[in-house]
């Protein structure tokens, strides 16, 4: 649901090179469209990441928010817990996340109100 009523439907699409997601969290969607992200009419920051062996990313969920991690490809280890392709997990605010892989992996991280 959008953050406000009466908005006109819209569509936006961007291609983000893999190099901008490799080994890091790349903002791809945000309510304010900052950093070249598509604009989403919700209080959400959506990140994408592509990891190869040895890559590691960290993220701190703000205390008043929560997060969802969705594994698109491969296998990731999130704070010691293995998640496979298709797995998703909800996390509460205030947590520090460490995400890594022993194989190639792709995942999305949603930072939500």
C-alpha positions in Angstrom: 0.0 0.0 0.0 1.3 3.5 -0.8 2.1 5.9 2.0 -0.7 8.2 0.8 -3.9 7.9 -1.1 -4.8 9.3 -4.5 -1.4 8.8 -6.2 -1.4 8.3 -9.9 -0.1 4.8 -11.0 3.4 5.0 -12.3 6.1 2.7 -13.5 9.9 3.0 -13.3 12.6 0.6 -14.3 16.4 0.9 -14.0 19.2 -1.4 -14.9 21.9 -1.5 -12.1 25.2 -3.0 -13.2 26.4 -6.0 -11.2 29.5 -4.1 -10.3 27.4 -1.7 -8.2 26.0 -4.6 -6.2 29.1 -6.9 -6.0 30.3 -7.3 -2.4 28.1 -4.5 -1.1 24.6 -3.4 -0.4 23.3 -1.2 -3.2 20.2 0.9 -2.6 17.8 0.1 -5.5 14.5 1.4 -4.2 13.7 4.2 -1.7 10.8 6.6 -0.7 12.9 9.6 -1.8 14.7 8.0 -4.8 18.1 8.9 -3.4 21.4 7.5 -4.7 19.8 6.7 -8.1 17.2 4.3 -6.6 13.7 4.0 -8.0 11.2 5.9 -6.0 8.8 3.8 -3.9 5.7 5.4 -2.3 6.3 3.6 1.0 8.7 4.0 4.0 11.2 1.4 2.7 14.8 1.2 1.7 15.4 -1.8 -0.6 19.0 -3.0 -1.1 20.4 -5.6 -3.5 23.7 -7.5 -3.1 25.6 -10.0 -5.1 28.2 -11.9 -3.1 31.1 -14.2 -4.2 33.2 -16.4 -2.0 34.8 -14.4 0.7 32.5 -11.3 0.3 30.8 -10.0 3.5 28.3 -7.2 4.0 27.1 -5.6 7.3 24.0 -3.7 8.1 22.6 -2.2 11.3 18.8 -2.2 11.5 17.6 1.0 13.2 15.9 0.4 16.5 12.5 1.6 15.5 12.4 -0.4 12.2 12.6 -4.0 11.1 14.1 -5.8 8.1 13.4 -8.7 5.7 16.2 -10.6 3.9 15.2 -12.6 0.9 17.7 -14.9 -0.8 17.3 -14.9 -4.6 20.1 -17.2 -5.6 22.7 -19.4 -3.8 23.2 -19.6 -0.1 24.0 -16.9 2.5 25.0 -17.1 6.1 23.2 -14.5 8.2 24.6 -14.1 11.7 25.5 -17.8 11.7 22.3 -19.1 10.2 22.3 -20.5 6.6 19.6 -19.3 4.3 19.1 -20.9 0.9 17.6 -19.7 -2.4 14.0 -18.8 -1.8 14.4 -18.4 2.0 13.3 -15.2 3.7 13.7 -14.0 7.3 12.2 -11.2 9.3 14.5 -9.3 11.7 13.7 -6.8 14.5 15.3 -3.4 14.9 18.5 -2.9 16.8 20.2 -5.9 15.3 23.5 -5.9 13.5 23.6 -8.1 10.4 26.6 -9.9 9.0 25.9 -11.6 5.7 28.4 -13.8 3.9 28.6 -16.8 1.5 30.9 -19.7 0.7 29.4 -19.8 -2.9 28.0 -17.1 -5.2 24.7 -15.6 -3.8 22.3 -12.8 -4.5 19.8 -11.4 -1.9 17.5 -8.4 -1.2 17.4 -6.6 2.1 14.2 -4.6 2.9 14.5 -1.9 5.7 10.9 -1.3 6.7 9.0 1.0 9.0 
